[in-house]
Amino acid sequence: MKNIQITTAIIAMIIAIGSIPELKGQDLTGKQIIDKVYNRPTGDDQTSDLTMTLINKSGAQRIRKIKQFTMDLGAVEKSIMFFLSPADVKNTSFMNWTYDTDQGDDQWIYLPALKKTKRISSDSKSDYFMGSDFTYDDLGDRKLEDDTHKLLREETIDGKECYVVESISIDEDYMYSKTLVWVDKSNFIGVKKEFYDEDEDLLKVLAIKEIEKISGIWVIKNSEMKNVQKNHRTTIVLSNIQINTGMSASKFSERMMMRGL
């Protein structure tokens, strides 16, 4: 199952790119649309360079350089990222394991000042990741059955005819009261996603700015998450993307998080 991840792997966990459906558009339910969005080919592994830019309401920017790796091992998809700069975050690392079963994601962060890894608890999933507009929950995966999905309407956005699907968590304590996703009807790419807070007010908007097919795999190259309540944005731009490099699964461990690149 794939959503949009903040990296090639992590932006794809929040809104995803799916394959063209076998059913005709008018036959699809909201659940079927999201199922096709979540399930997409990503390759056996991917590496990329990531530029994360944090932009506050005054327009001031903080730029972070990251190297990230992902690997699909069948029953579990693993991702790890290493912060390269600036100096205040250098050598910080983050790892996420997403399972095909009902098991929740496992997440760890390594903070070099503490010289140890820390597992992200369920109580911390609503915390924002490294000052960005993505929470730890955003960086993980949602299963199809975690939410109810309703096709609200069809709408054109940026010249693309889209399905608009509302998803509501079955967990009443979930941090978002609902999300809305705009899915391109022509190729089942999620092009926009809105997140609503517990009071059902619009909190954040994720927009996909650029995608590219690399080695037959659709990759999200440019995206932006905007917190409309704080007027703060995080942009993610990927470069030097390589797919199916034959990397080792041993890369995804707490030892490697501490060791770094």
C-alpha positions in Angstrom: 0.0 0.0 0.0 1.4 3.4 -1.0 0.4 6.8 0.1 2.4 10.2 -0.7 5.7 10.4 1.1 7.8 13.5 1.8 10.5 11.7 -0.1 10.0 9.6 -3.3 8.9 7.1 -0.7 7.4 9.4 1.9 5.4 11.9 -0.2 4.0 8.9 -2.0 2.5 7.8 1.3 0.3 10.8 1.8 -1.2 11.0 -1.7 -0.2 8.3 -4.1 0.2 7.5 -7.8 -1.8 4.6 -8.9 -2.3 2.5 -12.0 -5.1 3.0 -14.6 -8.2 1.1 -13.3 -9.8 -1.7 -15.2 -13.3 -0.4 -14.2 -14.8 2.6 -16.0 -14.8 5.8 -14.0 -18.5 5.8 -13.5 -18.3 2.3 -11.9 -15.7 3.3 -9.3 -16.6 4.0 -5.6 -14.6 6.2 -3.4 -13.0 3.1 -1.8 -12.0 1.7 -5.1 -10.5 5.0 -6.2 -8.3 5.2 -3.1 -7.4 1.5 -3.4 -6.0 2.2 -6.9 -4.3 5.4 -5.6 -2.6 3.5 -2.8 -1.4 0.5 -4.8 1.1 1.5 -7.4 4.5 0.1 -8.6 7.5 1.8 -6.9 10.3 -0.5 -8.0 12.3 -2.7 -5.7 14.4 0.1 -4.3 15.0 3.9 -4.8 17.6 6.4 -3.9 17.4 10.2 -4.2 18.8 13.5 -3.1 16.2 15.6 -1.3 16.0 19.4 -0.8 13.6 20.4 2.0 12.8 24.1 2.2 10.9 25.5 5.2 9.3 28.9 4.5 7.7 30.9 7.3 5.0 33.6 7.0 7.6 36.3 6.4 9.2 34.4 3.5 12.4 33.5 5.4 13.7 30.1 4.2 15.6 27.3 5.9 17.1 24.8 3.4 18.0 21.2 4.4 19.8 18.6 2.2 18.9 15.0 2.7 19.9 11.6 1.2 17.2 9.0 1.2 16.8 5.3 0.4 13.7 3.1 0.2 13.3 -0.6 -0.4 10.2 -2.8 -0.9 10.8 -6.2 0.8 7.3 -7.5 0.0 5.7 -7.7 3.5 7.4 -4.5 4.6 8.6 -1.3 2.9 11.5 0.4 4.5 12.8 3.9 4.1 15.7 5.8 5.7 16.9 9.4 5.3 20.1 11.1 6.4 20.3 14.9 6.9 23.5 16.3 5.3 23.1 20.0 6.1 22.9 22.5 7.6 25.2 22.0 10.6 22.4 22.1 13.2 20.7 19.0 11.7 23.7 17.3 10.1 23.9 13.5 10.8 20.3 13.4 12.1 18.5 10.3 10.5 15.0 9.0 10.3 13.7 5.5 9.5 10.2 4.2 8.7 9.0 0.6 8.3 5.6 0.2 6.8 3.9 -3.2 6.9 1.3 -4.8 4.6 -0.5 -6.3 7.6 -2.6 -4.4 10.1 0.5 -3.7 12.2 1.2 0.0 12.6 4.3 1.7 11.2 7.6 1.5 13.2 9.5 4.8 13.2 12.9 5.9 14.7 14.9 9.1 14.8 18.5 9.5 15.6 19.7 12.7 17.1 23.5 13.0 17.1 23.5 15.3 20.2 22.0 12.4 22.2 24.0 9.7 20.4 21.1 7.3 20.4 18.1 6.3 18.4 14.6 7.1 19.7 11.5 5.1 18.7 8.6 7.4 17.8 5.7 6.5 20.1 2.0 6.6 19.0 1.5 9.6 21.3 4.2 11.5 19.3 2.7 10.8 15.8 1.0 14.2 15.7 4.3 16.1 16.3 5.8 17.9 13.4 8.9 16.4 11.8 12.1 18.4 12.1 10.3 21.8 11.9 8.5 20.9 8.7 4.7 20.9 8.0 4.7 17.1 7.9 3.8 15.2 11.1 5.3 11.8 11.9 1.9 10.4 11.1 2.1 11.9 7.6 5.4 10.1 7.1 3.9 6.8 7.8 1.3 4.7 5.9 -2.4 4.5 6.1 -4.2 1.3 5.3 -7.3 1.3 3.1 -9.5 0.1 6.0 -8.2 2.8 8.4 -10.8 5.2 6.8 -14.1 5.3 5.1 -13.9 6.7 1.6 -16.7 8.6 -0.2 -16.7 9.9 -3.7 -18.0 13.5 -3.4 -17.9 14.8 -6.9 -15.9 15.3 -10.0 -14.0 18.5 -10.5 -11.4 20.1 -12.8 -8.2 21.4 -11.2 -5.3 22.9 -13.1 -6.9 21.6 -16.3 -7.1 18.0 -15.0 -10.4 16.2 -14.5 -10.4 14.7 -11.1 -12.3 12.6 -8.7 -12.7 14.3 -5.2 -12.8 11.7 -2.5 -13.4 12.3 1.2 -11.7 10.0 3.7 -12.7 9.9 7.4 -10.8 7.8 10.0 -12.6 5.1 11.8 -10.6 6.2 14.9 -12.5 9.0 16.5 -9.3 10.3 18.1 -7.3 10.6 14.9 -5.6 13.9 14.4 -7.5 14.8 11.2 -11.3 14.9 11.2 -11.2 14.2 7.4 -9.0 14.5 4.3 -10.0 15.4 0.7 -8.0 14.2 -2.2 -8.2 15.2 -5.9 -7.3 12.2 -8.1 -6.5 12.8 -11.8 -9.1 10.7 -13.7 -6.7 10.1 -16.6 -3.9 8.4 -14.7 -5.0 8.1 -11.0 -2.3 10.5 -9.8 -3.3 12.4 -6.6 -2.6 16.0 -7.4 -3.9 17.7 -4.2 -4.9 16.8 -0.7 -6.5 18.8 2.1 -6.2 18.0 5.8 -8.9 19.2 8.3 -8.3 19.6 12.0 -10.4 18.2 14.8 -12.7 21.2 14.5 -13.2 20.4 10.8 -11.3 23.6 9.8 -8.9 23.4 6.9 -5.4 22.9 8.4 -3.0 21.9 5.6 -2.9 21.5 1.8 -0.5 19.2 0.0 0.1 20.0 -3.7 2.0 17.9 -6.2 3.9 20.3 -8.5 5.9 17.9 -10.7 6.1 14.2 -11.5 8.3 12.2 -13.9 8.3 8.6 -15.1 11.7 7.1 -14.4 12.5 3.6 -15.4 8.8 3.1 -15.9 7.9 4.3 -12.4 6.0 7.5 -11.6 8.1 9.6 -9.2 7.0 12.7 -7.4 9.8 15.2 -7.9 8.3 18.4 -6.5 5.7 18.9 -3.8 4.5 21.4 -1.2 2.7 21.1 2.1 1.2 24.4 3.4 -0.2 24.9 6.8 -2.8 27.5 6.1 -3.5 28.2 9.7 0.2 29.1 10.4 1.0 30.4 6.9 4.0 28.1 6.9 5.2 26.0 3.9 7.5 23.0 3.3 8.6 22.3 -0.2 10.3 19.0 -1.2 12.4 18.7 -4.4 14.0 15.4 -5.5 17.0 15.0 -7.8 19.5 12.3 -8.7 16.8 9.7 -8.5 17.8 6.1 -9.1 15.5 3.0 -9.2 16.3 -0.7 -8.8 19.9 -0.2 -7.7 20.1 -3.5 -5.9 20.8 -2.1 -2.5 21.2 -4.3 0.6 18.4 -4.6 3.2 21.1 -4.2 5.9 21.1 -0.5 5.2 17.8 -0.1 7.1 18.8 -0.6 10.7 19.3 1.5 13.9 23.1 0.8 13.6 23.1 2.4 10.1 21.1 5.4 11.5 23.9 6.0 14.0 26.7 5.2 11.6 25.4 7.6 8.9 26.7 7.9 5.4 
